[in-house]
Amino acid sequence: MALKIARRGRIPPFIVMDVMNAASEREAAGHDVLHLEVGQPGTGAPRAVIAAAKAALDAERLGYTLAFGLPELRARIADYYVARYGTRVPMERVSVTTGSSGGFLLAFLSAFDVGDRVALAYPAYPAYRNILVALGIEPVGVPTDAGTRFQPTPELLEAGAADVDGLIVASPSNPTGTMIGRKEMAALVAYCADKGIRLISDEIYHGLTYHSVEAVSALEFTDDAFVINSFSKYFSMTGWRLGWMVVPSELLRAVECLAQNLFVSPPSLSQHAAIAAFDCIGELDANVARYARNRDILLRELPKAGLDRLAPADGAFYIYADIAHLTNDSEDFCRRMLDETGVATTPGTDFDPERGHAFMRLCFAGGTEDMEEAARRLIAWTGAARRVADGTAAN
Ligand SMILES: Cc1ncc(COP(=O)(O)O)c(C=O)c1O
C-alpha cells in the first residue's frame, strides 16, 4: 500500500540552490563559472573568529549550550545594539539561533497559528514564503516596484493585504538591495501597531550599505517586533550557521520552549568563535569596501550589456535587473547565460512567483576580478545576440 506523503512538505525549491547545482556540474565538466548567483560573501570568517574557534576546540567541552545561547555572546549582541543604533536591548531578549533561518522558524511558530496570514513584499527572499507554507501559514504577496523602492508601505498593505496577522520586511532587501527609510519604518511600525499586525524585521543585511546611510532597525521604534539578524552576511560566516533574534518579551518563553525542543541549542563551536566577531569591525568593513567597488563596476558596466533597468542597490550585495525587454522567461535566460558565458545568476522567479519571469538577480559579493570578467562576458554575449537579431553578425 502506498505510504502517505505530507502535502505541507511539498514546497517549491529554493531555485538558487538548483542554479548552484547546474554551476557545479559545469565546473565538474572542466568549465569555469563566475558565481554571481548565491548570496554569500566571497570571504571566509574574520581572522580573530578563526583563532577563537581553534582555541575553543582545545579549551572547551563544546557540549550543548542553553537554548538561547551562550550568555557571553548574548551580551555582546546586546552591546552591539547600543554601539550601532544607540538602542538598549536587554540581553534576556536576545536568542541566538541556528542561522537566521532557525530564527524564522521560531518566530513564525511562536507568533502565528495554522491558517494565519502573513504579508510580505514581492519580490522577497523565497524562504519566507516557503517556510510559511510548510507551517500552514498563508503568505500574502504585496506586489512592489521601484515606486516604493520595492518595499511595502501602509498604503500598499491597505490596498492588497488588509486583515493580515503578520508582516515580514527586509531592509536592505534581498533581492533588490533597497532600504526602508527612517520615516517609512516609523510609518510601517505605526500601521502594524494600529492593526494588530506582528512585524518581523529581517535585518540580516545591516552593515552592508553604500550611501553612508545606515539601515534603520525596527527596534528603534518598537519592542513588539521580532528583529532577526545573522552572522552570515556582514560577519562573513555563512557556513557557521549562526544568527540571532531579538524577541518580544511576551513571546520569550514560547520561543525558548520551541528552541529547546526543535534545536536543543545553536552550534556551540560557532558561538564561542562568534564572540570575537564584534572585535573585527575593521576587517569586516574592508569587505564592505570591496562590495562597494564591485557594485560600482556592475552599475557602470551592466548597462553596456543592455541591462539598464536596475533597482537602486542601496545595500546588501545584490542588483535586481528588469530584463523584460530581453526575455519573458528568466529561468531560461539565466540557464542560457550560464551555458554560453559561464556567468551564474539567479532568475527572478525565486523571489517573485508573479513577475519574477522578467527579472534576474546578480550578486556582487565575490572577487572584484570576477565582477570585471562577468561584465566583459555579458557585454560580449548580449552584443552578439543583438548582432544576430539585427542581421549584422559576422559568420
Ligand atoms: C534576506 C535573507 N534572510 C535570511 C537569509 C538566511 O540566512 P542565514 O540562515 O544564513 O542566516 C538569507 C540568505 O541568503 C537572506 O538573504
The ligand as an SDF file (V2000), in Angstrom:
LIG
                    3D

 16 16  0  0  0  0  0  0  0  0999 V2000
   17.0700   38.1290    3.3750 C   0  0  0  0  0  0  0  0  0  0  0  0
   17.6890   36.8770    3.9170 C   0  0  0  0  0  0  0  0  0  0  0  0
   17.2830   36.4350    5.1170 N   0  0  0  0  0  0  0  0  0  0  0  0
   17.7760   35.3010    5.6290 C   0  0  0  0  0  0  0  0  0  0  0  0
   18.7190   34.5380    4.9480 C   0  0  0  0  0  0  0  0  0  0  0  0
   19.2080   33.2380    5.5810 C   0  0  0  0  0  0  0  0  0  0  0  0
   20.4350   33.3980    6.1790 O   0  0  0  0  0  0  0  0  0  0  0  0
   21.0710   32.5010    7.3290 P   0  0  0  0  0  0  0  0  0  0  0  0
   20.1530   31.4020    7.6490 O   0  0  0  0  0  0  0  0  0  0  0  0
   22.3720   32.0340    6.7640 O   0  0  0  0  0  0  0  0  0  0  0  0
   21.2670   33.4310    8.4830 O   0  0  0  0  0  0  0  0  0  0  0  0
   19.1810   34.9630    3.7190 C   0  0  0  0  0  0  0  0  0  0  0  0
   20.1670   34.1780    2.9650 C   0  0  0  0  0  0  0  0  0  0  0  0
   20.5260   34.4580    1.8550 O   0  0  0  0  0  0  0  0  0  0  0  0
   18.6440   36.1670    3.1930 C   0  0  0  0  0  0  0  0  0  0  0  0
   19.0300   36.6550    2.0080 O   0  0  0  0  0  0  0  0  0  0  0  0
  1  2  1  0
  2  3  1  0
  2 15  2  0
  3  4  2  0
  4  5  1  0
  5  6  1  0
  5 12  2  0
  6  7  1  0
  7  8  1  0
  8  9  2  0
  8 10  1  0
  8 11  1  0
 12 13  1  0
 12 15  1  0
 13 14  2  0
 15 16  1  0
M  END
$$$$
